[in-house]
Amino acid sequence: MFDYENDTSAQHKVDGPYRSMTGGSVDIQRGNLLGDDESFDHDERKKVQGSPTPKPKKDYIQARISLRSIVKIISKLSLEQSEAIREIGLGGLLGLRCMKQDHILTRWLIKNFDPESSSMNVHGQQLLLTPVEVHNVLGIQCEGKDVKLKGSREGFLDLCKMVGVVQGSIPLKGLKDYLKETKSVGDDFKMKFVLYVLGAFLCPTTKPALKKSYLHAVKNVEAMKECNWAKLTLDYLIGSVRKCKQKGHLRANGCLLLLVVWY
């Protein structure tokens, strides 16, 4: 499993095939290049000075990954709460200490990840990413039943009220505020922790919310112990990378830190 404690930035040296992507802006001195001579008109002055070199656009990843907030929540958990998280197969996340992500490296990894074969094709090698590898990196459960996001709607309305569903989505802020304050180790805590981790880290989107279909994953708290969280995380990432490549861009969602640490 990756040692989060010893990699607090999740950044790598800018070497290898993506080094040229880092670039750098040129500092243009915008003073009077003509000295005290004011005989040139405005158009002539522009020709001599030239147009300032535009700064390169920053390559930000748009997924709503909230590393800092998750680390803060984890750091305040009681021993009993931590044990409850281990029991549902997400104990590896308790070691998360990374609060930043290298966006340039992440974009390069997305570019070189093949969603059809679930592999990274770099340096003349094909590296296969499997649920077991996800477990090795994140420490989340890679065995058990697939997480179902559809099913019976019995008791669904009560769950929607409990997590504050708004227009079909579960706001992450409400979950975060609850987790920052609660001392509970009961079912409410387990459900809300799982939902927040899914929406903020394992299966994030570009929005600060989670689809209410994820309530199916937590409505049976006892069954969460048998969930294959690693497969859910990987399947979501693969689907997101496939979708963004079909659209011709690299702004994928999903647990992109997984690619960085795995690489």
PEDASUL-V526180 format. One record per residue. N is the residue number from 1. OMEGA is omega in degrees with one decimal (999 if undefined). Layout:
((N & OMEGA) (N & OMEGA))
//
This chain:
((1 & -179.6) (2 & 179.5) (3 & -178.4) (4 & -174.3) (5 & -174.6) (6 & 178.4) (7 & -171.3) (8 & -178.9) (9 & -175.8) (10 & 179.1) (11 & -179.1) (12 & 174.4) (13 & -178.7) (14 & 178.3) (15 & 173.0) (16 & -169.4) (17 & -179.0) (18 & -177.7) (19 & -177.6) (20 & -178.4) (21 & -173.6) (22 & 175.4) (23 & 178.8) (24 & -177.8) (25 & 177.8) (26 & -178.7) (27 & -178.2) (28 & 175.0) (29 & -171.6) (30 & 178.6) (31 & -178.6) (32 & -178.4) (33 & -174.7) (34 & -179.8) (35 & -177.0) (36 & -177.4) (37 & -177.4) (38 & -174.4) (39 & 178.4) (40 & 173.7) (41 & -172.9) (42 & -177.7) (43 & 179.8) (44 & 179.2) (45 & -179.9) (46 & 179.8) (47 & -178.8) (48 & -177.4) (49 & -175.8) (50 & 179.0) (51 & 178.6) (52 & 177.7) (53 & -179.1) (54 & 177.7) (55 & 178.4) (56 & 178.6) (57 & 177.7) (58 & -177.7) (59 & 179.0) (60 & 173.1) (61 & -170.0) (62 & 179.8) (63 & -176.1) (64 & 177.0) (65 & -174.9) (66 & -177.1) (67 & -176.3) (68 & -177.3) (69 & 178.5) (70 & 178.9) (71 & 179.4) (72 & 178.9) (73 & -178.9) (74 & -176.8) (75 & -177.4) (76 & -179.2) (77 & 175.0) (78 & 177.6) (79 & 179.9) (80 & 178.5) (81 & 178.2) (82 & 179.0) (83 & 178.1) (84 & 179.0) (85 & 176.3) (86 & -177.2) (87 & -179.3) (88 & 171.3) (89 & -178.8) (90 & -175.2) (91 & -179.7) (92 & -179.2) (93 & 179.8) (94 & 178.0) (95 & -178.3) (96 & 177.2) (97 & -177.9) (98 & -179.2) (99 & 178.8) (100 & 180.0) (101 & 179.1) (102 & -174.5) (103 & -178.5) (104 & 176.7) (105 & -178.9) (106 & 179.4) (107 & 178.6) (108 & 179.0) (109 & 176.5) (110 & -179.4) (111 & -175.5) (112 & 178.0) (113 & 179.2) (114 & -177.2) (115 & -178.1) (116 & 179.7) (117 & -177.0) (118 & -176.7) (119 & 174.3) (120 & -178.6) (121 & -175.3) (122 & 174.7) (123 & 179.0) (124 & -179.3) (125 & 173.6) (126 & -177.9) (127 & -175.4) (128 & 177.7) (129 & -177.2) (130 & 175.1) (131 & 177.6) (132 & 177.1) (133 & 176.7) (134 & 176.8) (135 & -179.0) (136 & -178.3) (137 & -172.6) (138 & -179.9) (139 & 178.7) (140 & -172.3) (141 & -178.7) (142 & 177.3) (143 & 177.5) (144 & -174.1) (145 & 173.6) (146 & 178.4) (147 & -179.0) (148 & 178.7) (149 & 174.7) (150 & 178.4) (151 & -179.7) (152 & 179.4) (153 & 177.8) (154 & -178.8) (155 & -175.7) (156 & -178.0) (157 & 178.8) (158 & 177.6) (159 & 178.7) (160 & 178.7) (161 & -176.8) (162 & -177.3) (163 & 175.1) (164 & 179.7) (165 & 178.6) (166 & 178.5) (167 & 175.0) (168 & -178.7) (169 & 177.9) (170 & -179.9) (171 & -179.7) (172 & -176.9) (173 & 179.9) (174 & 177.7) (175 & -179.5) (176 & -179.9) (177 & 178.6) (178 & -176.1) (179 & 179.1) (180 & -173.2) (181 & -170.0) (182 & 172.9) (183 & -176.1) (184 & 170.9) (185 & -176.6) (186 & -176.5) (187 & 179.5) (188 & 179.4) (189 & -177.7) (190 & -179.3) (191 & -176.3) (192 & 176.2) (193 & -179.7) (194 & 179.6) (195 & -178.7) (196 & 180.0) (197 & 177.0) (198 & -176.1) (199 & -175.2) (200 & -174.9) (201 & -172.8) (202 & -178.6) (203 & -175.4) (204 & 173.0) (205 & 175.8) (206 & -177.5) (207 & 179.5) (208 & -176.1) (209 & -179.5) (210 & 178.4) (211 & -176.5) (212 & 176.5) (213 & 179.2) (214 & 174.9) (215 & 177.2) (216 & -178.4) (217 & -173.6) (218 & -173.2) (219 & 174.0) (220 & -174.2) (221 & -179.3) (222 & -178.0) (223 & 180.0) (224 & 179.1) (225 & -176.6) (226 & -175.2) (227 & 175.7) (228 & -176.6) (229 & -179.4) (230 & 179.5) (231 & 177.4) (232 & -179.7) (233 & -179.0) (234 & -180.0) (235 & -179.9) (236 & 179.4) (237 & 179.8) (238 & 179.5) (239 & -179.6) (240 & 179.1) (241 & 177.9) (242 & -178.1) (243 & -177.2) (244 & 178.3) (245 & 175.9) (246 & 179.6) (247 & 174.9) (248 & 175.3) (249 & -176.5) (250 & -177.0) (251 & -177.7) (252 & 171.5) (253 & 177.9) (254 & -177.4) (255 & -175.5) (256 & 176.0) (257 & 177.0) (258 & 179.6) (259 & -177.5) (260 & -177.0) (261 & 179.9) (262 & -179.4) (263 & 999))
//
